[in-house]
Amino acid sequence: MNSRSCPAAFRVSLCDETCLEYTARLWLRTALVVWAGWLGLLGVLWVVF
């Protein structure tokens, strides 16, 4: 983590939580994109076949 963006007293609680939230959002976004891609692919296959 960048120590300049986080004071020493809040480094663990604030920055780790921010990193955790960022990671959670990234995983959620990835899961949604994958899910939408599978639904789109299944929809195309359903129409074609």
Secondary structure, 3 states (H helix, E strand, C coil): CCCCCCCHHHHHHHHHHHHHHHHHHHHHHHHHHHHHHHHHHHHHHHHHC
